[in-house]
Amino acid sequence: MANSKLRVTLTGSHIGCTDKQRGTLRALGLRRRGKAREHEPTAVVLGMIDKVKHLVQIEETE
C-alpha cells in the first residue's frame, strides 16, 4: 500500500445530510454524484471517508 491511492466516488446524494457531512464531502472534493477523486490513504482521509461511508464507494488503485 506504499504507492497505492484510494479512488473515492460519490454514489449517494448530499440532500438530507448534516452540514458536517456536506463539509466532509466538499473537503474530499466530491461535489456531484458519480464524480471521483483520488487521495493518499492517510489517517485524516480515512477518517473523513469513514464519516461519509454510506455515501461513497472506495476502490484501491495503484
C-alpha positions, 0 to 999 in steps of 0.5 A: 500500500506504499504507492497505492491511492484510494479512488473515492466516488460519490454514489449517494446524494448530499440532500438530507445530510448534516452540514458536517457531512456536506463539509466532509464531502466538499473537503474530499472534493466530491461535489456531484454524484458519480464524480471521483477523486483520488487521495493518499490513504492517510489517517485524516482521509480515512477518517473523513471517508469513514464519516461519509461511508454510506455515501461513497464507494472506495476502490484501491488503485495503484 
